[in-house]
Amino acid sequence: MLGVLIKSNHQNRYQMIKNFIGKVSLCGTLLLAGTGMLTAQNQMDSKLPMDPNVRTGKLKNGLTYYVRHNEEPKDRASFYIVQNVGAILENDNQNGLAHFLEHMAFNGTEHFPGKGVLNYLEKYGVAFGRNINAYTNVDETVYNLSNIPTSNENLLDSALLVLHDWSNYLSLEGKEIDSERGVIHEEWRTRRSGGMRAYLEKSKVIYKGSKYAERDVIGSLDVIDNFDHQVIRDFYHDWYRTDLQAIVIVGDIDAEKFENKIKEMFAHIPAVENPKERIYYDVPGNKEPIVGIITDPEVSSYSFEVFYKHKATPFNEKNMKYYRNSLIENLHSSILGNRLNELLQKGNAPFINAWAAYYNKARKLDVYHNSVTLKEDNLLGGAETFLNEIERANRHGVVATELERAKTEMLSSIEKQYKDRNKQHNDRLVRGYQSHFLVNEPVPGIEFEYEAIKKLLPGISAEEVNAFTKKWMTKENVIITFTAPEKENVELPTEKQLLALMEKVKNAELKPYVDKVITEPLIAEMPKAGAVKKEAELNGFGATEWTLANGAKVVVKKTDFKENEIRLQAFSKGGNSLYGVEDLASAEMAGGFIANFGLGKFDQTSLQKLLTGKSVRVSPYISELSEGFSGNSSVKDFETMLQLVHMYFVAPRFDEEAFTALKGRYMAYVANMGADVNKAFRDSVSVTTTDHNPRTILFNTDMIASLDLGTMKRVYQERFVDASDFTFVFVGNIDVEKAKPLIETYLGSIKDIDREETWKDNGVDYPKKDTHNHFTREMETPKTTIHIDLHGDIKYSRENKLMMSFVSSLLNKRYLEVIREKEGGSYGVGVRGYVSKFPREEYNLVIRFDTDPAKADKLKGIVYDEIQGLFKNGVKEVDLVETKKNFIKEYQENLRKNGYWINAINRYYTYGESVKSFEDYEKMINSITKENVEKFAKKYFAKTGKVEVVMSPKE
C-alpha cells in the first residue's frame, strides 16, 4: 500500500544488524589483488570495486542508472525509480508535500492520465500494493514496479515508460490534488497511534536543533488541507530532477538492451537549470546530555534509550577502512546482543528485552544506540542492570571465545548468501544499488564479499573491538530518552535521576564477563536407527513418501529454487483442542515457551553457543487442531536440524528458571496493553465473533498469570510422546539418498506407542444470530474502526475456495476505487475471504478499516452495498479480467517457491487437496465467468450471518 515510511529505531537496527553482517550484505568488501588481499595501511583508503554483474552509468542530464540480469524470480523483473528527495527538503509551507507528491504519482502522468498507471498494469496481473508501490521518508522517495512478467515486451516497455513519467511528467491536476487530501488525512489517522506519537516526540529530542526535528514526513494537516496547487508543483519542479534520480532495473531481461532503452527514453529529459542545492543537513552536537521524558496515554510500554551521536562517514570515504569498521561494529552488536539475551533467561529477568548497536541514523549522523524495554515495577533498577552490561563490555571488553563465535556466525551467514548467490531476489539486489546511489554504499557483489570476509576476519582482535566501544561512548553528544504510558500511581524517573544513574554506572564495581561453554555434543550417544518400511511416489508433487517402522510418515521433495535451503514442516492432529479451558492458556503457549528452554543438558544460552555457525532453526508449536514443528536449515546443517527435532521428542527441557523469567517478561509486556486502542478493538473482535466462548483466551495479564510450567510439561509430553502419527515434510535442495539414513537415525528412532489421534470440535462458533457490538473508547486521535464478518455454511472444495478469493479480490478493487479514491474516506480497506474445513465447513468474509467518525455510517453502508452489488449490479468485466491475470501470475510465481510446495504438501495430507499444473490452473481460472462469480456471491451473501464490531471515540 502506498504511504509514508518512517524508519523507527528498531527498523534501523534490523536493517543494519539482523544477519550479523549488517552493512556487509549491501556494502562492500575489500580490495583484492590476485589471490591475496591488500591489507597494508596504505590500502585502507582504497575504493571498493563495483559489482561486475551490474551495468551502471550516468546520462548527460545527470540521471544515474543500474541494470542487471538476474533470474530470481525467473521470467520477472523489477523496475525502480529512486529519488534522492524527501521531507527534509520541504519548506515550511510544504510540510508533508514530499509524501503527498508520492501519492500524486499514481493520479495521472503524461502517458497514463488519471488512474492510468494502475489501470494499465493491473490488466497484466501486476497488483497494486503487492507489486506496485512507493514509500517516502525524510531523505528519499522510492517507487517500484516489482515482479513484472518479462514474456511481454510491450509490458516491459510500458513499465519503463511509467518510470519515465514519474521522473518528469506528473500531471498534478488540481482536481486530483484536492481528491487526494482526504486519503492523506486518513493515512494520518490510521498511523497516529500512541507508539507513533511517542516516536515523533522522541525524534524531536534526538534531532534537537536540526531540520530533522521539524519534519515527520506525514506533515502538517493544516498544510495538507490548505496548500495551493502551485506549492506542490514547485516542490516537484525543484526536486524531481534527473541529477537526483536513479533508474534501477533488475530481472530476467537482456541488461545491455535495457541499458540502451534507458538511454533512448531518458536522455531527452532536460536537466533543471540553476538547480537548488541538495543540502545534507547536520545534527548539531551537545556538550551536556539532552534528556527527553515522553509520555502518551496510549503507549503500552516503558523504554529507556541512550544515543551517542557521531558524525557519519562522508560519502566519498566509504572505502576499505569503512568496510572493516562495519565488520567490527557488527561483531560487537552480535556479542553484546548475546550477553543481553543471556540475562533474559535468568529467574527474575531485569527487563523485557534489550539491544545495542552502532548504525547510521541520518545522512550525516551515526549513533551508538542502547535500548531497553523495562518492567513497570523496576524502572530504575532494570535500567541500571542494562547500563551495567553496556558498561561491563566497555570497561572490560569482549572475551576471545565470544569474539570467535561472532566471527563464526558472520562467516556462516555470508557463506549461506554466497551459496545462494544465483538465487538472490531482484528486490534485494535493487536495495543494494539504491543505497549505492543515495549514500555511496559500496556494492561489489557477493562473490567479492565472500572472499574478503574470509580473509579479513582473522585479523580483527578483541582489543580492536574493545577500542571501538570506548570511542563510541563519549561524554559529549549524548541523548537520553524515556518513553512511558501516562498512568496514575506509577512514579517515572526524573531527568535528574536518569543523569545520576548514568554517572552511577560509570563508577560501579563490575566484574568481567565469564563465557561459560558446554563442550559436549548435543546428542551424547547416537540413537538406534529405525528403517523405512514403505516407499511411494507422491504423484503430482514430485515428492517421495517414506513410512518409517515407527509409523511416522516422511515426505521429501528436492527443488532447485534455493541452492542452500531446506525447509521443514511436521504436523500431527490433536492440538490444544484436546484440553479443557483450565489448561488452555498453558497449552497455547507451551510451544513458544519450550522453544526458549534449551534441550537436554543445554539451557537456551548454552544451546545457542553450541549452534554457533550453523544456519538452522527448529520451533515446536501447539495450535488449536494440531501440533508439530517448523524449521529450516542450510544444506550442510540438515543433520543438525534432524538432531534438534529428535531432541524435542526425546529430551525436551522444562527449565523452571527460564519459565519464570519468560513469564515475568510476558507479564510486564502485557501489563499496559490495555492502553492501546487497537488492542482493545482486537480483543472485542475476538470475543464477539466467538460469542464470548470461554475458550476464547485473550492475551492479557489474567492469561499470563494462569500459565503453569507443570501443565505445559504435561501437555507437551502428551502431544510429542511419540512420532507414530506425525508427518514430516522436507522441501529444498536435499540429497534424497543421503538424507534417508539420517532420517532413519533421528526420526526413525523416536518411540512408537501406536496411537492415532484427531482433534476435537469444542463448539467454538459464531453467534447464532446477527450481532452488533458498537462501543466507544477514549482516544487521542479520533477514529472509527469497523470490522464486518460475514459467515455461513459452505462445502469445502477447491472451487469454493477459489471463488471466495475472487470475491475478496473484486471487493478490494471496488473499495479502493469507491472508499479510498472517490470518497477519500479511508487509507485502505482490508478484505479477506476464507473457506474452512475444520473443525467445520464454513466460510467467512472479513472487512476492516479505519475512518473519520463523521463518515463511518456512510462508508459502512458502501461496504454492504458493494457486496450486494456483486450480484445485483453484476461484476465489471475489466475487474474480472484483472483478477484472473493476477491469480495466474501469482500461481506461476508460487510454483518456484519452497514455501508454496511445503504448504501444498501439508494441504494434501490435511485436506486431500492435490496440486494443479500451471497449465491446468490457468485453464481453470480462465474458465471462470461473470455469471459464476455473481451466482456464488448471491448464494452466500444475499443472506448471510453477520458480526459487526465498531469502535468509535468517546465524546
HUFEN-V110838 format. One record per run of one state. SS is the DSSP state (alpha for helix, beta for strand, coil for the rest). FROM is the first residue (numbers start at 1). TO is the last residue. If there is no record, write none. Layout:
ss->[SS SS]
from->[FROM FROM]
to->[TO TO]
//
This chain:
ss->[coil beta coil alpha coil alpha coil beta coil beta coil alpha coil beta coil beta coil beta coil alpha coil alpha coil alpha coil beta coil alpha coil beta coil beta coil beta coil alpha coil beta coil alpha coil alpha coil alpha coil alpha coil alpha coil alpha beta coil alpha coil beta coil beta coil alpha coil alpha coil beta coil beta coil alpha coil alpha coil alpha coil alpha coil alpha coil alpha coil beta coil alpha coil beta coil beta coil beta coil beta coil alpha coil alpha coil beta coil beta coil alpha coil beta coil beta coil alpha coil beta coil alpha coil alpha coil alpha coil alpha coil alpha coil beta coil alpha coil beta coil beta coil alpha coil beta coil beta coil alpha coil alpha coil alpha coil alpha coil alpha coil beta coil]
from->[1 3 5 9 18 24 28 32 34 36 38 41 44 54 59 64 70 76 84 87 90 92 95 97 105 109 110 116 123 128 129 132 137 141 150 153 169 170 171 174 192 194 207 211 215 221 227 229 240 242 245 252 255 267 290 297 302 312 315 318 320 345 351 363 365 375 376 397 400 420 421 424 426 440 446 460 462 473 478 486 495 507 532 539 543 549 553 559 566 574 575 579 581 595 599 600 602 603 604 611 616 623 626 634 638 651 652 653 656 671 673 676 677 690 701 706 709 720 727 733 736 747 771 778 784 794 798 823 830 837 842 852 853 873 877 895 898 912 918 927 930 942 945 954]
to->[2 4 8 17 23 27 31 33 35 37 40 43 53 58 63 69 75 83 86 89 91 94 96 104 108 109 115 122 127 128 131 136 140 149 152 168 169 170 173 191 193 206 210 214 220 226 228 239 241 244 251 254 266 289 296 301 311 314 317 319 344 350 362 364 374 375 396 399 419 420 423 425 439 445 459 461 472 477 485 494 506 531 538 542 548 552 558 565 573 574 578 580 594 598 599 601 602 603 610 615 622 625 633 637 650 651 652 655 670 672 675 676 689 700 705 708 719 726 732 735 746 770 777 783 793 797 822 829 836 841 851 852 872 876 894 897 911 917 926 929 941 944 953 955]
//
